[in-house]
Amino acid sequence: MSTNTVDHGHDHAHDHAHDHGHGQPTGIGRWLYATNHKDIGTLYLWFSMIMLMSGGVLALMIRSELFQPGLQFFQPEFFNQLTTMHGLVMVFGAIMPAFVGFANWMIPLQIGCADMAFARMNNFSFWLLPPAALLLATSFLVPGGATAAGWTLYAPLSTQMGPGMDMAIFAMHLMGASSIMGSINIVVTILNMRAPGMTLMKMPMFCWTWLITAYLLIAVMPVLAGAITMTLTDRHFGTSFFNAAGGGDPVMYQHIFWFFGHPEVYIMILPAFGIVSQILPAFARKPLFGYASMVYATASIAILSFIVWAHHMFTTGMPVTSQLFFMYATMLIAVPTGVKVFNWVATMWKGSMTFETPMLFAVGFIFVFTMGGFTGLILAVTPIDIQLQDTYYVVAHFHYVLVAGSLFALFAGFYYWSPKWTGHMYNEGRGKFHFWASLITFNITFFPMHFLGLAGMPRRYADYPAQFTDFNALATIGAFGFGLSQAYFLFFVILPTIRGGAKAAAKPWDGAEGLEWTVPSPAPFHTFEVPPIVK
């Protein structure tokens, strides 16, 4: 490592002249052929914002149909297309690319390296996403419309859909390939390109959570590819993997899908844990409590995530021994998660805390994520789950984890790091308004769904009996409020921050630690050409 440092010192004047000769690329080419990790991070973030808004429109269409009993706007078939595409767009189009955008932007800055390990592959893994998004969006227009098999694409429904199903399969293949390449890039960058003196146990928590997430992605994305490829061959090439009439087993699809799908939910929350673990110490002005235990807890969650998949399948008629195994394994995964929540609270304990917007979102995250975690623990209990399977209780549970978990952490990360990205401070009053509007409308939307589920309202239905009317009307009003809050975030927070606002200091938060705060704001096109030495 030290020889590298000396070499770079040698070439530094030469590099500098080289830069000034060429400068940074401009125009459309800068984005089309981007190899700079910051530009690629920006592309990912804008892509995920567009997908978040699209998925949000689908969600509001779903909620407007459910405002009252009876069929208002859509036929049940189209309603199921909406629920399916909302899930696919949000999971594969909004949340995952947003976290990859954060990884691209922040990991090289946090570990003190000049760029990601494979710059061109980085470009390719982003540009696989827009065609995939286009496939999903245009699948509404083909005969039979988009796939309506639910985002899990269960057989036998998925083997009977029209060409929209094939488009969804192709889109997920592209997004999966993008995820695998992005993950390889992250693993190699973190393991091989840390600044001299930065041991693994000195790395920021965000880098740790992403390293572990990247390993998870590399492990499970091929499993999803297998499941949807078998579906494709069942549809077109006469195989019978999931067709009982041909000797196949539709339940086998569920086993394969959830072996991907359960680690996937941790893929969508671990980077959120990393962001929150960066923000809390900065605004509590004291180090993260129990750093090593946080690293081990993250690794434990990742390992345990491989042995809990069938808790999604308690109603498929599995033997009681299997039910017990998956029930206890699922409860066990609550332990490392509890360790994390305890450490976050202990980090804030007796800190000199201030509540700027990043901190509000981080604390809001802990509150709502913990609620989602508790309902998950309730669903882990087999006899209870059999009652609540496929009801709105499950919808409430996973939206508490994914919207209030992943999305709130992404907002927190935006407010925390955007001064470094844009060189401008966001408007604090608007940020706080965005937080309170989001938190309140989120709970108005999803809290009533617990009661709907306990009362027996099934999910993915376009119509319902009259006794569910009031809570559904409340949820719909909340959903429109939540959607408007995110439109406010885009037009009154993000765009004004990019265009201008108070100039940001290199280190805008006095409690913030880490190499990313040693470079100017906005971060220059080339950073750390000479690796910093970490003491």
N, C-alpha and C positions, 0 to 999 in steps of 0.2 A: 504493500500500500504506500509506504513512504517514498519508494522510488518513483511511483506514479506522480506523487505530489511534486517532487523535484522536476520531473520531466515537464509537467504542465507549466511549472514556473518558467522553464526554458522557452517553451513555445508561446508564452502568453502574449508577448508583443506581436509576434507573427499572427496569432489567432485574431488579435484585436484589429490589426490592419486588414486581415482577411474579411472580418465582419463589416468594417466600414466600406470596403470595396463593394461587397454585395448587399449589405444591409438586410433587413428582414423582408421576406416576400410580401407583395401587395396584391390587391385586387382579388378576383375570384380564385386565382391560382393558389393564393396563400391558404385558402380553405380546402380546395380540391386536392392539392398535393401535400397537405399539411403533414409534417413529420415532427413538429415541435409539440411537446407534451401539453403545453398550455393551450395551444390552438385546438388540439384534439379534445382536450378536456372541455373547452368552450363549446365545440360542436356537439359533444355528448349532452351537455347541459341544456343547450337549446333544443336538441332533438327531444329530450325527455320532457321539456316544458310543453312542446307542441303535442306530444302524446298524452301528457297529463290533461291538457285542455280537451283533446278529442275524447279520451276516456271519460272525462267529466261530463261532456255533453251526452254520451251514451248513458251514463248513470242518471242524469236528470231526465232523460227520456223514460228510463225504467221507473223512476220515482213519480213522474207525472202520470204514468199509467196507473200506478198504485195509490194515487191520491184518494180515490174513492173505489168502492166495489163496482163490479161490472166492467165491461170493456170500454174504455174511453177512446183511445187513439189507435191501438195496435192490435192485430190478431195475435193469438198466443204463439204461433210459429215465429213471427217476427220478434215478439217479446223475448223469446228464448235466444234468438240471434243476438239481440241487444245484450242480454246478460252474459252470454259467452264472449262476445267481442269486448265488452267492458273489462272482463277479467283478463283476457289475453293482452289487450292493449296496456292496461295498467301494470300488470306484472312484468311482461317482457319488453314493453315499450317505454314505460315511465320510470318505475322504481329502479330496475336493474341498471339501465343506461345512466340514470342520474348518479348512482353510486360509483359507476365506472368513470363518469366525468369528474367526480371528486377525487377518485384515485389518480387519474391522469394528472390533474392539476397539482394535487398536494403531495403525493408520495415522493417524487423527485425533490421537491422543495424541503420536505421533512427529513429525508435521509441525506441531503446534501449532494445529490448527483446531478449531472448536467441535463439528462433526459432519460426517457424510458429505454430499456435495453434494446428493443427491436422497433426502431422508429417507423419503418415502412409497414411492418406488420400492424403496428398501432393504427396507422392510417386505414389499412385494409379492414381491420376489425370494426372501425366506425362505419365505413362506407357500405358494409353489408346491411346496416340497419335500415337506411331509407328505403331500399327496394323491398325489404321485409314488411315495413310499415305500409308501403303502397299496396302490397299483396293483400294485407289484412283489410285495408280500407276499401279496395275495389272488389273484395269478395262479396260485398253487399249487392253488387250490380250483376253478378252472373246468375243464370237460371237456378232457381231454388234459394238464392240468397246466400248469406254467410253461414258458416257452421253454427248449429244450434245445439251442440252436444254438451254444453257447459264447458268452462275453461279447462276442465280435466279431460275432456274429449273421450268419455267412457264409451267402450264398445258395449252393446251392439249399435247404439245410436250413431257413433262415428263411422261405422261401416255402411250406414244407409243414407248418409247425407249426399247432397249434390256436389258439384265441382268446387263450391266454396270451401268445403272441407279439405280438398287437395291444396288449395291456395294457403289455407291455414297451416297445413303440415309443412309446406315448402317454406313459409315465412318462419316457422319455428325452427326449422333446420338452419336457416340463415342466421337467426338470432343466436342459436346455440353455438354455431361455429364462431360467431363474433365473440361470445362469452368465453369460449375455450381459448381463443387466441389472446384476448385481453388478459385472461388469467395467467397464461404462460408468461406473458410480458411482465405482469406484476410480480410473479414469483421470482423470475430471473433478476428483475431490477432490485428487489428487496434483498435477495440473498447475495448478489454479486457486486452491487454498486453503492453500498453505503459508504459514507465519508469515513476517512481514517479515524479510529477511536470510537465509532458508533457501533458498539456490540449489539447483538440482538436484544439484550435486556436493557438497552438504553434507548431503544426505538420508541417513538411516540405510539400511543395505544392505537391510533387510527391505522398506522402501518401494520401493527400486529393483527388487528381484526381483518384487514384486507388480505394479508398473507394467508390467514387461515381460510377466509372466504374463497380465495382463489384456488386453494387446494380442493375445497368442497366442489367448486364449479367444475374443475377438471375431472373430478370423480363422477359427478352425477349427470352432467350434460349429455355424455354418450348414452346413458341409460334412457333419457327422454328420447334421444334420437332413435334408439332401438324400438321403443314403444310405438312411436308414430310411424316408423318405417314398416313395422309389422302391420299396423293399421292400414297403411298404404297398400301393402301387398295383399292383404285380405280384401281390400276394395277392388283391386284391378288385376291381380295376377293369380287368383284362384287358390291362395293359401287359406288355411283355416286356423290361424293362431287363436283367434278369439271367437270363432264361430262354432257353437256347440253342435250344430248339425253335422259339421265336418270333423268332429272329434276335438275341437278347440275348447277354450275356456274363457268366457268373458271376464271372470274374476281374476284370471292371470293378468289381464291388462291392468287392473287396479293395483295388483302387487307391483308390477313393473313401474307403473306411473308414480305411485307413492314412494317407491324407493328413490326416485328422483325428487318427488314433490315435497317430501318432508325436509330433507336437507335444504331444498330450495327456499323454504320459509325462513330458515336460519341464514341463508345467503342474503335474504332481503333485510335481515335485522342486525347481523353482526357488524357491518360497516356503520350502522346507526349507533350501535354501542360505542364504536370507536370515536365517532364525532362527539357524542355526549361526554365521553371520557376526556376529550381534549378541552371542551368548553367549561365544564364544571370547575376544574382546578384554576382556570384563568380568572373566573369571576368570583371564586371563593378565596382566591389569592393564597392558596396553599397547595402542596403537591397532591397528586391523586393518591387516595388512601389505598394501600395494598396493591401496588402495581403488579407485583409478581403473581398474586392470587388472581388478579384480573386476567393476566395472560393465560394462566392455567385454566381458569373458568371458561374462557373463550374456546380453548382447545378441547375442553371436556364437552362443551355444548356441541362442537363440531363432530366429535367422535360418537357421542350418544345419539346424534341426529340420524345415524345410519340404522339404529335398532328400534326405532319407534314407528316405522311407516304404517303398520297395519292398524294403528289407532284411528285411522281414517276409515276403517273397514269393519268396525265391530258388528255391523248388521249384515255382513255377508255370510254368516253361518259358519264362522271358524270355530274350532274346538275350544273348550273352555280353558285348557292349558295355555293356548296361544293368547286368548283374551287376557288371562292373568299376566302373562309375560309382558305383553305390550302395554297393559295398564301400569304395571310397576315401573317399566322402563321409562314411560312417559312421565310418571311422577318423579322419577330420579332426575330427569333433565331440569326439573324446577330448582334443584339444589344449586348448580352453578349459576343459574339465572338469578336466584335469590342472593348469592354471593355478590354478584354485580350490583344489584339494587342496594344492598347493604353498604358496599364500598362507595357508591355514589353519595348516599346519604351521609356516610362518615366523612367524605371529602368536604361536604358543605358544613358539617358540624363545627361550630365555633369559628368558621371562616369569616373574613370581613367581606361579606357578599354585597354585590350590587346587582341590580336586575335590569341590565340592558336587554334588548330583544333576544340575542343569542341565548342568554341565561334563562329568559322566560320560556323560550321554546324547549330548552334542555330540561328545565324543571317540569314543564307541562308534559314533556315526553315521559319522564319517570312516573308521573301520576297516571296518565292514561295507559301507558304500556303495562304498568303493574296491574291495572284493572283487566286488561286483555289477558295477562298471564294467569290471573285467578280464574277467569272463565275457562281458560285452556285446561287448568288443573281440574275444574269441575267436569269438563268434557272427557278428561282422561279416565274417569270412573266408568267402567263399562256399562253397568245397569243404567246409569243416568244418561250416558251417551246414546244408548239404544232408544230412550225416550226422545232425546233432543236431536237425533240424527237428521240432517237435511231440513232443520227448521231455521227460523230467523235467529235463534239463539246462536247458531254457528256463524251466521252472517255477522251478527254483532261482535262475536269473539274475534273473528279474523280481521274485521275492519278496525277494531281497537288496536290490534297488533300492527297492522300494515299501514293504515292511514295515520293513526295517532302515533304509531311507532316509527316506521320508516319515514313517512312524509314529514312529520314534525321534526325529526332529527335532520332531514335534508334542509328544511327551512332554517333550523338552528345553524347548520353548517354554512348556509348561504350568508346569513347575517354576520357570522363570525369571520368568514374568509373573504367575503366580497370586497372589503377594502383592499385586500392584497390583489384581487383579480382586476378590479376596475380603477383603483387609485382614488376612488371617491368614497366618502362615508354615506351610507343610506340615511334616510330621514328617520330619526329615532321615534318620533311621534307616530309616523305612519307604520313603522315596524311594530310598535306596541299595539296599534289598532288592528293590524293584520293578525297578531297573536291572539288577542282577546276575541275577535270576531271568529277566528278559526276554532278556538277551543270551545267556545259556547255553542256555535252552530254544529260543530262535530258531535257534541254530546246530545244536543236536541235531536240530531239525525239518528244516531246509532244506539243511544241508551234505551229508547222505547222498544228496540228490536229484541232485547232480552226478554221483555214481557210477552211480546208477540210469539217468540219461540217457545217460551214456557207454556203459553196457552195453546200451542200446537199449530201455528201457522207455518206451512211448508215454504221453502224458498223456491225460486224459479217458477212461480205461478203468476200468471197475468191477472188473475181474479181471486177473490177471497170472500168468505162469509162476512155478514154485516158486523159481527161483534169485534172484528179487527179494525174497523174504520178509523176510530179516533187516533190510535197510535200511528197508523199509516199516514194519516193526514199530517200529524205532527212531524213525522220523519221526513215527509216530502218538503214541508216548509223549511225544516232545518237543512235539508240537502241543497235547496236553492240558495239559502243563506251562505252555506259553506262554499258553494260554487262561486257565488259573487265575491266572497272573501279572497278566493284565489285569483279571480280576474282583477281585483283591487291590487293584489300582490304584484301581478304582472305589469299593470299599467301605471300604478302609483308608487311602486317601490323599485322594481327591477329596472324598468326603462329610464326613469329619472336618475337612478344611481349610475347607470352606464353613461348617460349624457352629461352628467355634471353633479354638482353637490360639493360639500366641503372636501378639500384635499385630505387624503388619508396619510397619516404618518407611517413610517416603516413598521412601527409597532403600535397600532391604534389602541390596543387593550393593555393596560399596565400590568395585569397579572399573567399575560400570555407568555408561554415559554416555547422555545423550539427554533430550529434553523429557518423556518419559513419567515420568521419576523426579522431576520438579519438582512434580507434583501429589500430594496426600495419598494414602495407601493406606487403605481402598479408594478408587479414583478416584471423586470425587463425580459425581452425575448430570449436572451441567453443568460442563464444563471449558473453559478458554481462551475465555471470553466476550470478554475483552480479549486479542487475540493477543499471545503473547510476542514479544520482539524477539530474534532470533538474532544474536549477535555473531560 
